[in-house]
């Protein structure tokens, strides 16, 4: 095809998009069908996000204080642009019908306000949302809210009415994943993807599973599938960028992140990660140093009870709450000798034991922050909110990998860590740290601080 023909084809496609958009905008009432048409039409062209923002700007300028059908249309446009808070503001003034409530539920879901989303789905049911769709939505939201056991009932009801559809398989996989059964989750996601390769949610979760379990090639392939058709999964793009960056393909990583920012300029994680990518071009990772630190920490975590000490020395250390070699190197000779019944004989025992490991009393105090966290006591008992599994936080792949590496399974485990401990984990940078801190803030928690 010659250049002139190509230009005509491009002009023809632009005109077709414009015609479809004009037809959509002419409709007074919008709902899920119109939203799906909007996504299909607008985001099938390279400058789709800009077109969508232009449409929204025109609408809001024409109707500064929208209500009724106009507010619903504006709310749906803002939802399509991932402006979830602002979408909720507009939807609050829309006609109170099934579609308004459904979109409010979706906004709340993406804002992680799962209980509010559940309430909105129930209201949507009361306004005409089919029971089978409501049950499926409730199963997903209940699982995301951390109540996987309760999610089984609405999931079973939806499956009975819908059969083993890709949507049902996806939610079944999600419930299994959040319940800790990753193999069952992967199987369900795989079946959903096989039945419908365009099912972006199932494809993303399957990619995430492969990513976490080291099958990066398959993960990259699946993430690319998520980004091949609208609507594009923003987290798939960011996780794909992570894999590109790990492979040293910084330009591709930056391109993927910028694609997210083109649609949602306020995407906090993408903005932070783009800065990390740029910094990564000149960053040097000292793998040998990381191995030395890991070996050192393994030694410092060894309990003092593993050594043959006298009864007196053992009892004194126990009463002083010195449980590991790490605790010992943060203790001075004078502190030990000041303790009742601890004399020079016990002191010599301790010093000889440390010397055999290349350590000495007071070493951490002399050498500073490199040792100040070592051998720290375990985190408080994981009760109440601290027992929340880390997998329910919906962390990025990189942050989730770090949690697995550090064997952090609950919020209680996480709040027992310091920023330095997390940043010492390979490929865990400032973006991941900010993500962790933000998630903890949502629960009213924070990382341990050195005092």
Order of alpha helices (4+ residues) and beta strands (2+ residues): alpha-alpha-alpha-alpha-alpha-alpha-alpha-alpha-alpha-alpha-alpha-alpha-alpha-alpha-alpha-alpha-alpha-alpha-alpha-alpha-alpha-alpha-alpha-alpha-alpha-alpha-alpha
